[in-house]
Amino acid sequence: MNILNILAIDAALKTGWATLINGRIESGVQDFTKKRGESNGLVFMRFNAWLDGLYRMGIRNVDNRCLRSFELVVYEQAHHRGGAATNLCVGMTTRVEEFAQRISAECMPIHTATLKKYATGSGRASKEQMIEAFEAATYRRAITDDEADAYFLLKLAMNEFNIIQGE
């Protein structure tokens, strides 16, 4: 079995994230909703700054000594349905790939249907079913379906690469 630090991202204006750092899983949602008058470029800048903050979190322990960073970044592939939302999601996905390259981490995209099948047994699972699966797995309420997606991206990667969790 392996022990790695992993970052999982469901990139969108409400980005779901999950991390495995030194054997401990955490997850949540970061809101990048555009403020009045903001361009996509400002959203991308805030997203990049947030990724850099996660990177710093991944390389420090409680004594603030350097450890290792994320060795693997997994993300949900963006859908190409067109429109403003797709433009933002594709732009954010590109930044996730760039981030992984910058920190010398492996980068792994996961198709939505693969993720849903892993989490629920059905590649066509609804947002509500993903939340139910998350709550059954973690024994806590999901912030949003985005957090559930990121959590299962992380768990799928851990399963795929036989990565253990533990303190």
C-alpha positions as a LaTeX table, in Angstrom:
\begin{tabular}{lrrr}
\hline
Residue & $x$ (\AA) & $y$ (\AA) & $z$ (\AA) \\
\hline
Met1 & 0.00 & 0.00 & 0.00 \\
Asn2 & 1.05 & 3.58 & $-0.66$ \\
Ile3 & 0.71 & 6.81 & 1.29 \\
Leu4 & 0.41 & 9.94 & $-0.86$ \\
Asn5 & $-0.91$ & 13.46 & $-0.48$ \\
Ile6 & $-3.80$ & 13.97 & $-2.89$ \\
Leu7 & $-5.88$ & 16.97 & $-3.94$ \\
Ala8 & $-9.30$ & 16.33 & $-5.53$ \\
Ile9 & $-11.16$ & 19.16 & $-7.27$ \\
Asp10 & $-14.67$ & 19.51 & $-8.67$ \\
Ala11 & $-13.99$ & 22.84 & $-10.37$ \\
Ala12 & $-16.88$ & 25.28 & $-10.77$ \\
Leu13 & $-18.00$ & 28.59 & $-9.34$ \\
Lys14 & $-18.74$ & 26.57 & $-6.20$ \\
Thr15 & $-15.70$ & 24.33 & $-6.21$ \\
Gly16 & $-15.80$ & 21.12 & $-4.24$ \\
Trp17 & $-12.46$ & 20.01 & $-2.84$ \\
Ala18 & $-11.08$ & 17.12 & $-0.84$ \\
Thr19 & $-7.56$ & 16.48 & 0.37 \\
Leu20 & $-5.64$ & 13.56 & 1.73 \\
Ile21 & $-2.72$ & 15.10 & 3.61 \\
Asn22 & $-0.48$ & 12.92 & 5.74 \\
Gly23 & $-3.24$ & 10.29 & 5.94 \\
Arg24 & $-6.05$ & 12.67 & 6.93 \\
Ile25 & $-9.06$ & 13.46 & 4.70 \\
Glu26 & $-10.69$ & 16.88 & 4.69 \\
Ser27 & $-13.28$ & 18.28 & 2.29 \\
Gly28 & $-15.34$ & 21.36 & 1.65 \\
Val29 & $-16.55$ & 23.92 & $-0.85$ \\
Gln30 & $-14.92$ & 27.16 & $-1.96$ \\
Asp31 & $-17.19$ & 29.80 & $-3.49$ \\
Phe32 & $-15.87$ & 31.66 & $-6.55$ \\
Thr33 & $-19.22$ & 33.17 & $-7.55$ \\
Lys34 & $-18.65$ & 36.24 & $-9.67$ \\
Lys35 & $-19.26$ & 39.53 & $-7.96$ \\
Arg36 & $-21.01$ & 42.32 & $-9.82$ \\
Gly37 & $-18.78$ & 43.59 & $-12.63$ \\
Glu38 & $-16.16$ & 40.83 & $-12.31$ \\
Ser39 & $-14.66$ & 39.21 & $-15.38$ \\
Asn40 & $-13.82$ & 35.54 & $-15.71$ \\
Gly41 & $-10.18$ & 36.59 & $-15.42$ \\
Leu42 & $-10.73$ & 37.79 & $-11.84$ \\
Val43 & $-12.43$ & 34.52 & $-10.98$ \\
Phe44 & $-9.44$ & 32.63 & $-12.41$ \\
Met45 & $-7.04$ & 34.79 & $-10.39$ \\
Arg46 & $-8.94$ & 34.05 & $-7.15$ \\
Phe47 & $-9.01$ & 30.35 & $-8.07$ \\
Asn48 & $-5.23$ & 30.32 & $-8.64$ \\
Ala49 & $-4.61$ & 32.08 & $-5.32$ \\
Trp50 & $-6.80$ & 29.51 & $-3.57$ \\
Leu51 & $-4.92$ & 26.62 & $-5.20$ \\
Asp52 & $-1.64$ & 28.14 & $-4.04$ \\
Gly53 & $-3.06$ & 28.28 & $-0.49$ \\
Leu54 & $-3.95$ & 24.59 & $-0.67$ \\
Tyr55 & $-0.41$ & 23.87 & $-1.84$ \\
Arg56 & 1.02 & 25.66 & 1.19 \\
Met57 & $-1.37$ & 23.72 & 3.44 \\
Gly58 & $-0.14$ & 20.47 & 1.93 \\
Ile59 & 3.52 & 21.10 & 2.67 \\
Arg60 & 3.30 & 22.19 & 6.30 \\
Asn61 & 2.55 & 20.19 & 9.41 \\
Val62 & 1.36 & 21.49 & 12.78 \\
Asp63 & 4.90 & 22.53 & 13.70 \\
Asn64 & 5.04 & 24.50 & 10.43 \\
Arg65 & 7.90 & 22.32 & 9.21 \\
Cys66 & 8.05 & 21.44 & 5.54 \\
Leu67 & 6.68 & 18.08 & 4.54 \\
Arg68 & 5.79 & 16.97 & 1.06 \\
Ser69 & 3.24 & 18.54 & $-1.23$ \\
Phe70 & 0.48 & 16.91 & $-3.24$ \\
Glu71 & 1.81 & 14.11 & $-5.41$ \\
Leu72 & $-1.51$ & 13.57 & $-7.18$ \\
Val73 & $-4.21$ & 15.99 & $-8.32$ \\
Val74 & $-7.50$ & 14.49 & $-9.51$ \\
Tyr75 & $-10.34$ & 16.45 & $-11.04$ \\
Glu76 & $-13.72$ & 15.95 & $-12.64$ \\
Gln77 & $-13.58$ & 16.50 & $-16.38$ \\
Ala78 & $-15.47$ & 19.58 & $-17.56$ \\
His79 & $-18.57$ & 19.04 & $-19.69$ \\
His80 & $-18.69$ & 20.72 & $-23.06$ \\
Arg81 & $-22.31$ & 21.82 & $-23.24$ \\
Gly82 & $-21.50$ & 25.36 & $-24.29$ \\
Gly83 & $-22.27$ & 28.68 & $-22.67$ \\
Ala84 & $-20.75$ & 30.76 & $-19.90$ \\
Ala85 & $-20.70$ & 27.99 & $-17.27$ \\
Thr86 & $-18.75$ & 25.66 & $-19.57$ \\
Asn87 & $-16.28$ & 28.44 & $-20.37$ \\
Leu88 & $-15.62$ & 28.96 & $-16.66$ \\
Cys89 & $-15.36$ & 25.26 & $-15.85$ \\
Val90 & $-12.97$ & 24.59 & $-18.73$ \\
Gly91 & $-10.87$ & 27.59 & $-17.68$ \\
Met92 & $-10.74$ & 26.35 & $-14.09$ \\
Thr93 & $-9.86$ & 22.82 & $-15.21$ \\
Thr94 & $-7.00$ & 24.21 & $-17.25$ \\
Arg95 & $-5.74$ & 25.99 & $-14.15$ \\
Val96 & $-5.93$ & 22.76 & $-12.14$ \\
Glu97 & $-3.77$ & 21.04 & $-14.77$ \\
Glu98 & $-1.34$ & 23.96 & $-14.77$ \\
Phe99 & $-1.20$ & 23.90 & $-10.95$ \\
Ala100 & $-0.38$ & 20.17 & $-10.94$ \\
Gln101 & 2.42 & 20.74 & $-13.44$ \\
Arg102 & 3.80 & 23.66 & $-11.43$ \\
Ile103 & 4.05 & 21.58 & $-8.24$ \\
Ser104 & 5.31 & 18.48 & $-10.10$ \\
Ala105 & 2.25 & 16.39 & $-9.25$ \\
Glu106 & 0.62 & 13.74 & $-11.39$ \\
Cys107 & $-2.69$ & 14.92 & $-12.78$ \\
Met108 & $-5.66$ & 12.62 & $-13.37$ \\
Pro109 & $-9.00$ & 13.58 & $-14.94$ \\
Ile110 & $-12.06$ & 11.49 & $-14.08$ \\
His111 & $-15.20$ & 11.37 & $-16.21$ \\
Thr112 & $-18.44$ & 12.26 & $-14.44$ \\
Ala113 & $-20.11$ & 8.92 & $-15.25$ \\
Thr114 & $-17.12$ & 7.02 & $-13.85$ \\
Leu115 & $-17.28$ & 9.08 & $-10.66$ \\
Lys116 & $-21.03$ & 8.58 & $-10.23$ \\
Lys117 & $-20.77$ & 4.84 & $-10.86$ \\
Tyr118 & $-18.00$ & 4.55 & $-8.28$ \\
Ala119 & $-19.99$ & 6.49 & $-5.66$ \\
Thr120 & $-23.49$ & 5.12 & $-6.22$ \\
Gly121 & $-23.29$ & 2.17 & $-8.59$ \\
Ser122 & $-24.97$ & 4.16 & $-11.36$ \\
Gly123 & $-23.19$ & 6.37 & $-13.89$ \\
Arg124 & $-26.37$ & 8.42 & $-14.15$ \\
Ala125 & $-26.76$ & 9.23 & $-10.44$ \\
Ser126 & $-28.41$ & 12.52 & $-9.52$ \\
Lys127 & $-26.91$ & 15.24 & $-7.36$ \\
Glu128 & $-29.19$ & 14.08 & $-4.54$ \\
Gln129 & $-27.92$ & 10.50 & $-4.85$ \\
Met130 & $-24.31$ & 11.73 & $-4.72$ \\
Ile131 & $-25.11$ & 13.67 & $-1.54$ \\
Glu132 & $-26.80$ & 10.61 & $-0.01$ \\
Ala133 & $-23.75$ & 8.47 & $-0.82$ \\
Phe134 & $-21.44$ & 11.09 & 0.72 \\
Glu135 & $-23.50$ & 11.29 & 3.90 \\
Ala136 & $-23.61$ & 7.49 & 4.20 \\
Ala137 & $-19.82$ & 7.28 & 3.74 \\
Thr138 & $-18.82$ & 10.15 & 6.04 \\
Tyr139 & $-21.66$ & 10.27 & 8.60 \\
Arg140 & $-21.99$ & 14.01 & 8.14 \\
Arg141 & $-24.07$ & 16.36 & 6.00 \\
Ala142 & $-22.63$ & 17.47 & 2.69 \\
Ile143 & $-22.20$ & 21.20 & 2.15 \\
Thr144 & $-23.22$ & 20.72 & $-1.51$ \\
Asp145 & $-23.09$ & 18.05 & $-4.19$ \\
Asp146 & $-19.77$ & 19.63 & $-5.21$ \\
Glu147 & $-18.20$ & 18.53 & $-1.92$ \\
Ala148 & $-19.65$ & 15.03 & $-2.44$ \\
Asp149 & $-18.14$ & 14.87 & $-5.93$ \\
Ala150 & $-14.72$ & 15.97 & $-4.70$ \\
Tyr151 & $-14.81$ & 13.47 & $-1.84$ \\
Phe152 & $-15.56$ & 10.61 & $-4.22$ \\
Leu153 & $-12.89$ & 11.82 & $-6.67$ \\
Leu154 & $-10.45$ & 11.46 & $-3.79$ \\
Lys155 & $-11.75$ & 8.06 & $-2.71$ \\
Leu156 & $-11.74$ & 6.77 & $-6.32$ \\
Ala157 & $-8.10$ & 7.84 & $-6.72$ \\
Met158 & $-7.19$ & 6.24 & $-3.40$ \\
Asn159 & $-8.85$ & 3.01 & $-4.53$ \\
Glu160 & $-7.29$ & 3.14 & $-7.99$ \\
Phe161 & $-3.76$ & 3.51 & $-6.62$ \\
Asn162 & $-4.19$ & 1.43 & $-3.47$ \\
Ile163 & $-3.51$ & 4.41 & $-1.22$ \\
Ile164 & $-4.11$ & 4.05 & 2.48 \\
Gln165 & $-5.65$ & 6.52 & 4.89 \\
Gly166 & $-4.40$ & 6.85 & 8.45 \\
Glu167 & $-2.67$ & 9.14 & 10.82 \\
\hline
\end{tabular}
